[in-house]
Amino acid sequence: EFQRGTVIGRHLCNKSSREISSLLNIPQSTVSCIIRMWKRLGTTATQPRSGRPCKLT
């Protein structure tokens, strides 16, 4: 969560995806996905996935 917040903070400071990925040493595709999710949902928290819950027993 901290890293996602850092990505969004740098994005709000008008840094490019390429600059953010090199500064934080993470792939550019990851940076783009985080920014896209933040723009679409307004949050970077992981969302529940669709599908049947796993069987425990």
PyMOL Python script that loads the backbone (N, CA, C, O; Angstrom):
from pymol import cmd

cmd.read_pdbstr("""\
ATOM      1  N   GLU A   1       0.815  -1.197   0.000  1.00  0.00           N
ATOM      2  CA  GLU A   1       0.000   0.000   0.000  1.00  0.00           C
ATOM      3  C   GLU A   1       0.858   1.261   0.000  1.00  0.00           C
ATOM      4  O   GLU A   1       0.520   2.243  -0.661  1.00  0.00           O
ATOM      5  N   PHE A   2       1.957   1.238   0.732  1.00  0.00           N
ATOM      6  CA  PHE A   2       2.814   2.423   0.788  1.00  0.00           C
ATOM      7  C   PHE A   2       3.389   2.744  -0.587  1.00  0.00           C
ATOM      8  O   PHE A   2       3.448   3.904  -0.996  1.00  0.00           O
ATOM      9  N   GLN A   3       3.812   1.695  -1.292  1.00  0.00           N
ATOM     10  CA  GLN A   3       4.407   1.903  -2.616  1.00  0.00           C
ATOM     11  C   GLN A   3       3.369   2.454  -3.594  1.00  0.00           C
ATOM     12  O   GLN A   3       3.687   3.306  -4.424  1.00  0.00           O
ATOM     13  N   ARG A   4       2.144   1.976  -3.498  1.00  0.00           N
ATOM     14  CA  ARG A   4       1.086   2.496  -4.366  1.00  0.00           C
ATOM     15  C   ARG A   4       0.830   3.969  -4.085  1.00  0.00           C
ATOM     16  O   ARG A   4       0.643   4.762  -5.008  1.00  0.00           O
ATOM     17  N   GLY A   5       0.822   4.331  -2.810  1.00  0.00           N
ATOM     18  CA  GLY A   5       0.645   5.731  -2.445  1.00  0.00           C
ATOM     19  C   GLY A   5       1.776   6.607  -2.954  1.00  0.00           C
ATOM     20  O   GLY A   5       1.561   7.746  -3.367  1.00  0.00           O
ATOM     21  N   THR A   6       2.989   6.058  -2.918  1.00  0.00           N
ATOM     22  CA  THR A   6       4.144   6.791  -3.436  1.00  0.00           C
ATOM     23  C   THR A   6       4.011   7.020  -4.935  1.00  0.00           C
ATOM     24  O   THR A   6       4.329   8.100  -5.434  1.00  0.00           O
ATOM     25  N   VAL A   7       3.540   6.003  -5.651  1.00  0.00           N
ATOM     26  CA  VAL A   7       3.337   6.132  -7.100  1.00  0.00           C
ATOM     27  C   VAL A   7       2.322   7.233  -7.391  1.00  0.00           C
ATOM     28  O   VAL A   7       2.546   8.067  -8.269  1.00  0.00           O
ATOM     29  N   ILE A   8       1.212   7.241  -6.663  1.00  0.00           N
ATOM     30  CA  ILE A   8       0.172   8.254  -6.888  1.00  0.00           C
ATOM     31  C   ILE A   8       0.691   9.643  -6.531  1.00  0.00           C
ATOM     32  O   ILE A   8       0.410  10.610  -7.238  1.00  0.00           O
ATOM     33  N   GLY A   9       1.441   9.748  -5.448  1.00  0.00           N
ATOM     34  CA  GLY A   9       2.008  11.036  -5.058  1.00  0.00           C
ATOM     35  C   GLY A   9       2.925  11.601  -6.124  1.00  0.00           C
ATOM     36  O   GLY A   9       2.864  12.789  -6.442  1.00  0.00           O
ATOM     37  N   ARG A  10       3.772  10.751  -6.672  1.00  0.00           N
ATOM     38  CA  ARG A  10       4.679  11.206  -7.740  1.00  0.00           C
ATOM     39  C   ARG A  10       3.896  11.566  -9.004  1.00  0.00           C
ATOM     40  O   ARG A  10       4.246  12.507  -9.717  1.00  0.00           O
ATOM     41  N   HIS A  11       2.832  10.805  -9.270  1.00  0.00           N
ATOM     42  CA  HIS A  11       1.993  11.101 -10.435  1.00  0.00           C
ATOM     43  C   HIS A  11       1.337  12.479 -10.283  1.00  0.00           C
ATOM     44  O   HIS A  11       1.243  13.239 -11.247  1.00  0.00           O
ATOM     45  N   LEU A  12       0.889  12.790  -9.071  1.00  0.00           N
ATOM     46  CA  LEU A  12       0.267  14.089  -8.825  1.00  0.00           C
ATOM     47  C   LEU A  12       1.279  15.233  -8.915  1.00  0.00           C
ATOM     48  O   LEU A  12       0.897  16.385  -9.123  1.00  0.00           O
ATOM     49  N   CYS A  13       2.565  14.917  -8.760  1.00  0.00           N
ATOM     50  CA  CYS A  13       3.633  15.918  -8.922  1.00  0.00           C
ATOM     51  C   CYS A  13       4.104  15.994 -10.369  1.00  0.00           C
ATOM     52  O   CYS A  13       5.183  16.512 -10.655  1.00  0.00           O
ATOM     53  N   ASN A  14       3.283  15.473 -11.277  1.00  0.00           N
ATOM     54  CA  ASN A  14       3.539  15.534 -12.724  1.00  0.00           C
ATOM     55  C   ASN A  14       4.785  14.779 -13.166  1.00  0.00           C
ATOM     56  O   ASN A  14       5.465  15.196 -14.104  1.00  0.00           O
ATOM     57  N   LYS A  15       5.090  13.669 -12.497  1.00  0.00           N
ATOM     58  CA  LYS A  15       6.168  12.795 -12.954  1.00  0.00           C
ATOM     59  C   LYS A  15       5.583  11.803 -13.951  1.00  0.00           C
ATOM     60  O   LYS A  15       4.432  11.388 -13.815  1.00  0.00           O
ATOM     61  N   SER A  16       6.369  11.422 -14.951  1.00  0.00           N
ATOM     62  CA  SER A  16       5.899  10.460 -15.947  1.00  0.00           C
ATOM     63  C   SER A  16       6.006   9.041 -15.388  1.00  0.00           C
ATOM     64  O   SER A  16       6.700   8.798 -14.401  1.00  0.00           O
ATOM     65  N   SER A  17       5.311   8.120 -16.032  1.00  0.00           N
ATOM     66  CA  SER A  17       5.362   6.718 -15.612  1.00  0.00           C
ATOM     67  C   SER A  17       6.784   6.183 -15.690  1.00  0.00           C
ATOM     68  O   SER A  17       7.213   5.415 -14.830  1.00  0.00           O
ATOM     69  N   ARG A  18       7.502   6.586 -16.710  1.00  0.00           N
ATOM     70  CA  ARG A  18       8.891   6.134 -16.875  1.00  0.00           C
ATOM     71  C   ARG A  18       9.770   6.641 -15.734  1.00  0.00           C
ATOM     72  O   ARG A  18      10.592   5.893 -15.204  1.00  0.00           O
ATOM     73  N   GLU A  19       9.599   7.913 -15.354  1.00  0.00           N
ATOM     74  CA  GLU A  19      10.387   8.473 -14.248  1.00  0.00           C
ATOM     75  C   GLU A  19      10.058   7.776 -12.932  1.00  0.00           C
ATOM     76  O   GLU A  19      10.955   7.463 -12.149  1.00  0.00           O
ATOM     77  N   ILE A  20       8.774   7.536 -12.693  1.00  0.00           N
ATOM     78  CA  ILE A  20       8.350   6.884 -11.455  1.00  0.00           C
ATOM     79  C   ILE A  20       8.911   5.473 -11.383  1.00  0.00           C
ATOM     80  O   ILE A  20       9.400   5.055 -10.333  1.00  0.00           O
ATOM     81  N   SER A  21       8.845   4.735 -12.486  1.00  0.00           N
ATOM     82  CA  SER A  21       9.327   3.355 -12.473  1.00  0.00           C
ATOM     83  C   SER A  21      10.828   3.296 -12.226  1.00  0.00           C
ATOM     84  O   SER A  21      11.298   2.395 -11.531  1.00  0.00           O
ATOM     85  N   SER A  22      11.585   4.225 -12.774  1.00  0.00           N
ATOM     86  CA  SER A  22      13.032   4.204 -12.550  1.00  0.00           C
ATOM     87  C   SER A  22      13.383   4.651 -11.132  1.00  0.00           C
ATOM     88  O   SER A  22      14.326   4.125 -10.540  1.00  0.00           O
ATOM     89  N   LEU A  23      12.641   5.613 -10.575  1.00  0.00           N
ATOM     90  CA  LEU A  23      12.903   6.070  -9.208  1.00  0.00           C
ATOM     91  C   LEU A  23      12.594   4.993  -8.170  1.00  0.00           C
ATOM     92  O   LEU A  23      13.338   4.830  -7.203  1.00  0.00           O
ATOM     93  N   LEU A  24      11.499   4.260  -8.368  1.00  0.00           N
ATOM     94  CA  LEU A  24      11.067   3.261  -7.391  1.00  0.00           C
ATOM     95  C   LEU A  24      11.535   1.853  -7.727  1.00  0.00           C
ATOM     96  O   LEU A  24      11.315   0.919  -6.955  1.00  0.00           O
ATOM     97  N   ASN A  25      12.180   1.700  -8.882  1.00  0.00           N
ATOM     98  CA  ASN A  25      12.710   0.402  -9.321  1.00  0.00           C
ATOM     99  C   ASN A  25      11.605  -0.651  -9.440  1.00  0.00           C
ATOM    100  O   ASN A  25      11.752  -1.775  -8.960  1.00  0.00           O
ATOM    101  N   ILE A  26      10.506  -0.277 -10.082  1.00  0.00           N
ATOM    102  CA  ILE A  26       9.417  -1.208 -10.371  1.00  0.00           C
ATOM    103  C   ILE A  26       9.084  -1.086 -11.856  1.00  0.00           C
ATOM    104  O   ILE A  26       9.386  -0.062 -12.470  1.00  0.00           O
ATOM    105  N   PRO A  27       8.465  -2.115 -12.447  1.00  0.00           N
ATOM    106  CA  PRO A  27       8.164  -2.068 -13.882  1.00  0.00           C
ATOM    107  C   PRO A  27       7.206  -0.926 -14.243  1.00  0.00           C
ATOM    108  O   PRO A  27       6.345  -0.544 -13.451  1.00  0.00           O
ATOM    109  N   GLN A  28       7.375  -0.400 -15.443  1.00  0.00           N
ATOM    110  CA  GLN A  28       6.531   0.691 -15.919  1.00  0.00           C
ATOM    111  C   GLN A  28       5.083   0.236 -16.058  1.00  0.00           C
ATOM    112  O   GLN A  28       4.161   1.027 -15.856  1.00  0.00           O
ATOM    113  N   SER A  29       4.876  -1.037 -16.404  1.00  0.00           N
ATOM    114  CA  SER A  29       3.508  -1.552 -16.530  1.00  0.00           C
ATOM    115  C   SER A  29       2.799  -1.549 -15.177  1.00  0.00           C
ATOM    116  O   SER A  29       1.596  -1.297 -15.109  1.00  0.00           O
ATOM    117  N   THR A  30       3.535  -1.829 -14.102  1.00  0.00           N
ATOM    118  CA  THR A  30       2.957  -1.795 -12.760  1.00  0.00           C
ATOM    119  C   THR A  30       2.546  -0.379 -12.395  1.00  0.00           C
ATOM    120  O   THR A  30       1.465  -0.165 -11.847  1.00  0.00           O
ATOM    121  N   VAL A  31       3.397   0.581 -12.693  1.00  0.00           N
ATOM    122  CA  VAL A  31       3.088   1.989 -12.426  1.00  0.00           C
ATOM    123  C   VAL A  31       1.832   2.400 -13.189  1.00  0.00           C
ATOM    124  O   VAL A  31       0.952   3.055 -12.632  1.00  0.00           O
ATOM    125  N   SER A  32       1.750   2.021 -14.452  1.00  0.00           N
ATOM    126  CA  SER A  32       0.587   2.373 -15.272  1.00  0.00           C
ATOM    127  C   SER A  32      -0.690   1.748 -14.725  1.00  0.00           C
ATOM    128  O   SER A  32      -1.738   2.392 -14.705  1.00  0.00           O
ATOM    129  N   CYS A  33      -0.607   0.497 -14.281  1.00  0.00           N
ATOM    130  CA  CYS A  33      -1.785  -0.176 -13.720  1.00  0.00           C
ATOM    131  C   CYS A  33      -2.251   0.502 -12.440  1.00  0.00           C
ATOM    132  O   CYS A  33      -3.452   0.674 -12.229  1.00  0.00           O
ATOM    133  N   ILE A  34      -1.312   0.886 -11.585  1.00  0.00           N
ATOM    134  CA  ILE A  34      -1.667   1.559 -10.333  1.00  0.00           C
ATOM    135  C   ILE A  34      -2.356   2.893 -10.632  1.00  0.00           C
ATOM    136  O   ILE A  34      -3.376   3.211 -10.020  1.00  0.00           O
ATOM    137  N   ILE A  35      -1.813   3.667 -11.558  1.00  0.00           N
ATOM    138  CA  ILE A  35      -2.395   4.969 -11.904  1.00  0.00           C
ATOM    139  C   ILE A  35      -3.770   4.788 -12.539  1.00  0.00           C
ATOM    140  O   ILE A  35      -4.701   5.531 -12.228  1.00  0.00           O
ATOM    141  N   ARG A  36      -3.898   3.802 -13.429  1.00  0.00           N
ATOM    142  CA  ARG A  36      -5.186   3.547 -14.084  1.00  0.00           C
ATOM    143  C   ARG A  36      -6.248   3.153 -13.056  1.00  0.00           C
ATOM    144  O   ARG A  36      -7.380   3.630 -13.127  1.00  0.00           O
ATOM    145  N   MET A  37      -5.892   2.283 -12.096  1.00  0.00           N
ATOM    146  CA  MET A  37      -6.839   1.852 -11.072  1.00  0.00           C
ATOM    147  C   MET A  37      -7.245   3.038 -10.197  1.00  0.00           C
ATOM    148  O   MET A  37      -8.413   3.171  -9.834  1.00  0.00           O
ATOM    149  N   TRP A  38      -6.284   3.898  -9.859  1.00  0.00           N
ATOM    150  CA  TRP A  38      -6.581   5.058  -9.032  1.00  0.00           C
ATOM    151  C   TRP A  38      -7.520   6.026  -9.748  1.00  0.00           C
ATOM    152  O   TRP A  38      -8.426   6.583  -9.129  1.00  0.00           O
ATOM    153  N   LYS A  39      -7.309   6.229 -11.049  1.00  0.00           N
ATOM    154  CA  LYS A  39      -8.182   7.123 -11.813  1.00  0.00           C
ATOM    155  C   LYS A  39      -9.592   6.556 -11.944  1.00  0.00           C
ATOM    156  O   LYS A  39     -10.573   7.299 -11.907  1.00  0.00           O
ATOM    157  N   ARG A  40      -9.686   5.227 -12.099  1.00  0.00           N
ATOM    158  CA  ARG A  40     -10.988   4.603 -12.322  1.00  0.00           C
ATOM    159  C   ARG A  40     -11.781   4.459 -11.028  1.00  0.00           C
ATOM    160  O   ARG A  40     -12.983   4.725 -11.011  1.00  0.00           O
ATOM    161  N   LEU A  41     -11.121   4.040  -9.935  1.00  0.00           N
ATOM    162  CA  LEU A  41     -11.815   3.731  -8.693  1.00  0.00           C
ATOM    163  C   LEU A  41     -11.647   4.786  -7.607  1.00  0.00           C
ATOM    164  O   LEU A  41     -12.436   4.836  -6.663  1.00  0.00           O
ATOM    165  N   GLY A  42     -10.629   5.624  -7.733  1.00  0.00           N
ATOM    166  CA  GLY A  42     -10.378   6.620  -6.706  1.00  0.00           C
ATOM    167  C   GLY A  42      -9.636   6.080  -5.502  1.00  0.00           C
ATOM    168  O   GLY A  42      -9.466   6.792  -4.512  1.00  0.00           O
ATOM    169  N   THR A  43      -9.191   4.834  -5.566  1.00  0.00           N
ATOM    170  CA  THR A  43      -8.448   4.217  -4.474  1.00  0.00           C
ATOM    171  C   THR A  43      -7.426   3.258  -5.049  1.00  0.00           C
ATOM    172  O   THR A  43      -7.542   2.819  -6.193  1.00  0.00           O
ATOM    173  N   THR A  44      -6.415   2.933  -4.239  1.00  0.00           N
ATOM    174  CA  THR A  44      -5.422   1.962  -4.684  1.00  0.00           C
ATOM    175  C   THR A  44      -5.533   0.661  -3.902  1.00  0.00           C
ATOM    176  O   THR A  44      -4.728  -0.250  -4.092  1.00  0.00           O
ATOM    177  N   ALA A  45      -6.528   0.571  -3.021  1.00  0.00           N
ATOM    178  CA  ALA A  45      -6.706  -0.651  -2.232  1.00  0.00           C
ATOM    179  C   ALA A  45      -7.163  -1.795  -3.136  1.00  0.00           C
ATOM    180  O   ALA A  45      -7.861  -1.581  -4.127  1.00  0.00           O
ATOM    181  N   THR A  46      -6.760  -3.006  -2.779  1.00  0.00           N
ATOM    182  CA  THR A  46      -7.174  -4.161  -3.568  1.00  0.00           C
ATOM    183  C   THR A  46      -8.670  -4.374  -3.397  1.00  0.00           C
ATOM    184  O   THR A  46      -9.199  -4.263  -2.291  1.00  0.00           O
ATOM    185  N   GLN A  47      -9.339  -4.678  -4.482  1.00  0.00           N
ATOM    186  CA  GLN A  47     -10.782  -4.863  -4.498  1.00  0.00           C
ATOM    187  C   GLN A  47     -11.115  -6.350  -4.467  1.00  0.00           C
ATOM    188  O   GLN A  47     -10.315  -7.165  -4.927  1.00  0.00           O
ATOM    189  N   PRO A  48     -12.285  -6.724  -3.931  1.00  0.00           N
ATOM    190  CA  PRO A  48     -12.677  -8.131  -3.951  1.00  0.00           C
ATOM    191  C   PRO A  48     -12.870  -8.628  -5.376  1.00  0.00           C
ATOM    192  O   PRO A  48     -13.371  -7.902  -6.234  1.00  0.00           O
ATOM    193  N   ARG A  49     -12.473  -9.853  -5.619  1.00  0.00           N
ATOM    194  CA  ARG A  49     -12.584 -10.449  -6.943  1.00  0.00           C
ATOM    195  C   ARG A  49     -13.906 -11.198  -7.069  1.00  0.00           C
ATOM    196  O   ARG A  49     -14.472 -11.664  -6.080  1.00  0.00           O
ATOM    197  N   SER A  50     -14.381 -11.302  -8.297  1.00  0.00           N
ATOM    198  CA  SER A  50     -15.609 -12.048  -8.528  1.00  0.00           C
ATOM    199  C   SER A  50     -15.294 -13.537  -8.544  1.00  0.00           C
ATOM    200  O   SER A  50     -14.142 -13.938  -8.714  1.00  0.00           O
ATOM    201  N   GLY A  51     -16.313 -14.337  -8.369  1.00  0.00           N
ATOM    202  CA  GLY A  51     -16.123 -15.780  -8.429  1.00  0.00           C
ATOM    203  C   GLY A  51     -16.533 -16.462  -7.139  1.00  0.00           C
ATOM    204  O   GLY A  51     -16.747 -15.824  -6.108  1.00  0.00           O
ATOM    205  N   ARG A  52     -16.633 -17.760  -7.229  1.00  0.00           N
ATOM    206  CA  ARG A  52     -17.038 -18.557  -6.090  1.00  0.00           C
ATOM    207  C   ARG A  52     -15.926 -18.590  -5.042  1.00  0.00           C
ATOM    208  O   ARG A  52     -14.755 -18.737  -5.394  1.00  0.00           O
ATOM    209  N   PRO A  53     -16.277 -18.454  -3.751  1.00  0.00           N
ATOM    210  CA  PRO A  53     -15.262 -18.530  -2.697  1.00  0.00           C
ATOM    211  C   PRO A  53     -14.627 -19.920  -2.638  1.00  0.00           C
ATOM    212  O   PRO A  53     -15.255 -20.915  -3.002  1.00  0.00           O
ATOM    213  N   CYS A  54     -13.387 -19.978  -2.180  1.00  0.00           N
ATOM    214  CA  CYS A  54     -12.682 -21.253  -2.074  1.00  0.00           C
ATOM    215  C   CYS A  54     -13.313 -22.124  -0.992  1.00  0.00           C
ATOM    216  O   CYS A  54     -13.802 -21.620   0.019  1.00  0.00           O
ATOM    217  N   LYS A  55     -13.294 -23.425  -1.217  1.00  0.00           N
ATOM    218  CA  LYS A  55     -13.792 -24.385  -0.247  1.00  0.00           C
ATOM    219  C   LYS A  55     -12.703 -24.622   0.793  1.00  0.00           C
ATOM    220  O   LYS A  55     -11.554 -24.887   0.438  1.00  0.00           O
ATOM    221  N   LEU A  56     -13.056 -24.530   2.074  1.00  0.00           N
ATOM    222  CA  LEU A  56     -12.060 -24.648   3.131  1.00  0.00           C
ATOM    223  C   LEU A  56     -11.875 -26.076   3.615  1.00  0.00           C
ATOM    224  O   LEU A  56     -10.809 -26.411   4.132  1.00  0.00           O
ATOM    225  N   THR A  57     -12.889 -26.930   3.461  1.00  0.00           N
ATOM    226  CA  THR A  57     -12.740 -28.306   3.970  1.00  0.00           C
ATOM    227  C   THR A  57     -12.859 -29.312   2.853  1.00  0.00           C
ATOM    228  O   THR A  57     -12.759 -30.515   3.093  1.00  0.00           O
TER     229      THR A  57
END
""", "prot")
cmd.dss("prot")
cmd.show_as("cartoon", "prot")
cmd.util.cbc("prot")
cmd.orient("prot")
